[in-house]
Amino acid sequence: MGLEDMLWLKNQSRQENVIYLVVWVILFATPLLSLYVRSVSDQSISFDWTEVFIVWRRFAVFLLLFLIHNFLLAPLLVYKQRRLLYFSIVAIILTVFVIYQCSIRPDRKRTMRQMPPPMELRDSRPSELSSSHSSTSDNHPPFAFRRHFPPPIIGERDILAVMILLLMFGANLGVKFYFRSRNDRKKLLELEKQNLEQQLVYLRYQINPHFFMNTLNNIHALVDIAPQKAQETILELSKMMRFVLYEGDKSGVSLSREFEFLRTYIKLMQLRYTDKVKISVDLPEEVPEKSIPPLMLISFIENAFKHGVSYQHASFIEVKASFDNDHLLFRCRNSKAEKPNEEKGGVGLANVRQRLDLLYDNHYTLVINDGAKEYNVELTIPLS
């Protein structure tokens, strides 16, 4: 795990703890605010800290259980997937909590204090009971004939407290699962980014040998036809190699550098063909200060020279680029030779489509019209 990831996780933990702190501060401030409002609205009520401390004591029990759940129990379920251990411990905590609630219930203590004395004591004091019976016979039945039932083990307040505890645990789990999902999404995006970069590197390594193979074939042809032009071509090739070596592995290059590279390549290819091949290049000299993935457009031009040039008949190649609302509009149009060049080793337009899909997803358009006599490519990509 890198330093950046550690800092991000630390920030996530800090945000989670801030949420808990704010909620508990509001809860503990509620009785203070409630008592203050009542004392202001009703002058007969005085601000009594004893009442506040009683409520805080109840809150303190929930706070203690929350801390145990947040730092010890919740990680077992959220991060370690120890479901059986988690639910077992939670069940034990709930049982202990119910016993504690029943033991501190005020109405149970008060009822126990008001219960009548045992039968043995009543039998041992007949005179007192007799006098008590004579004095109360007109109003109430004798004490010995009353039936007193003990209060239920779990009362309404106990059930409410357990429900609050369960909701508190559930909210704690919900927050932790939320932050874990954020962390998982970040990891997934990083993995997708790494996979994208690896695929792009692989595709660039495919393009570079393919490009150099075609260029060297051109130089080989020029050595026999025009040695002087072959020497000039070698100089042009050195410029192109410098671009490929130092710019080709970057995520983006300036439009001016990319267009200069295309002009050099087309100029090099023109040396190989006669005037029967009409080559038209319309690449703007003034371009916006935007970037483009390197070697993205060269594949279309290579394909035009490879399949659109005929040595027997007149043929043409047209390359044009323009701009519209931060988008590059690129067009490459060429005639179709009756017997196209059958050079091997090309990676084809499938490679280009894959790069476009990885880089731009659905934010580009590529239209290819493969007619009977000409081949037309229109590409629109956003500029950054």
C-alpha positions, 0 to 999 in steps of 0.5 A, a space after each residue: 500500500 502506497 503512501 497516498 493510499 494510507 493517507 486516503 484511508 486515514 482520511 476516511 477513518 477520520 471522517 467516520 469518527 467525526 460523524 460519530 462524534 457529532 451524533 453523540 455530542 448532539 445526543 448528550 446536548 439534548 437533555 441540557 437544551 430540553 431542560 434549559 428551554 423548559 426552565 425559560 418557558 416555565 419559571 417554576 422549573 429550575 435548572 437541575 443538573 441532577 436530572 441531566 446527570 440521570 439522563 447522561 448516565 443512561 446515555 453513558 451505557 449506550 456510549 460504552 456499548 457503541 464503542 465496544 461495537 464500533 472498535 471490536 465487533 463491527 470490524 469482525 463483520 465488515 472487514 473480517 467476515 466473521 459472522 458467527 463470532 459477531 452475532 454470538 457476541 452481540 447476542 451475549 451483549 443483548 442478554 447482559 443488557 436486558 438483565 441490566 435494564 431489568 435490575 435498574 428499572 425504577 417501577 420494579 424496585 418501587 413495587 417490591 418495596 410496596 408488596 405486603 409482608 409474607 403470610 408468616 408475619 401476618 399470622 404471627 401478629 393476629 391482633 394487629 391484623 384484626 385491628 387493621 381489618 376492623 379499621 379498614 373493613 369499610 373501605 378496603 378488603 383485608 390485607 390477607 385477601 389481596 392478590 399481588 402479582 409481581 411485575 413482568 420480567 421485561 417491561 415496555 421500557 426494557 423493550 424500547 431500550 433493546 430496540 434503541 440498542 439494535 438500531 444503534 448497532 445497525 446504524 454503526 454497521 451501515 456507516 462502516 459498510 458505506 465507507 468500506 464500499 467507498 474504499 472498494 470503489 476506489 480500489 476498483 477504479 485504481 485497478 481499472 486505471 492500471 489495467 487501462 495503462 497496461 493495455 495502452 502500453 501494450 498497444 503502443 508497443 504494437 504500433 511502434 514496430 509496425 510503423 518502423 517496419 513500413 518506414 524502413 521498407 520505404 527507405 529500402 525502396 528509395 536506396 535503389 531508386 534515388 540514393 539522394 532521397 534515401 539520405 534525406 529520408 534517413 534524416 526525416 526518419 531520425 526526427 520521427 524516431 525521436 518523436 516516437 522514443 521521447 513522446 510515444 510513451 506519454 499519455 498525451 502530446 501537443 497537437 502541434 507535435 502530433 501534426 508535425 509528426 504526420 507531415 513528416 511521415 507523409 513527406 517521407 511517403 511521398 518520396 516513394 510514389 510518382 505524380 500519379 498519386 495525388 496526396 492532399 494534406 490539410 493540417 492547420 498550422 495554428 492549433 489550440 493548446 490541447 493534447 492528443 494521445 500520441 500515434 493515434 492518427 498515424 494508423 489511418 494514414 498508414 492504412 491509406 498508403 498501404 491499401 489506397 495506392 496503385 502503381 498502375 492507375 491514378 490514386 489519391 489520399 486526402 488527410 484533413 483536420 479541423 476543430 469544433 468546440 474542443 473536439 478534433 475532427 479528423 478525416 482520411 480519404 483514399 482511393 482503393 487499389 485493385 491490388 492493394 499492398 499486401 504488407 504483413 505485420 499490420 495491427 489493423 484498425 482493431 487496434 485503433 478502435 481498442 485504444 479509442 474505447 479505452 481512452 474515450 469510452 463512448 465520448 468519440 465517434 468513428 465512422 468508416 465507409 468502405 466503398 467500392 472505389 474509395 475508403 473514408 474514415 471520419 474520427 471525432 475525439 474530445 480534446 483535453 
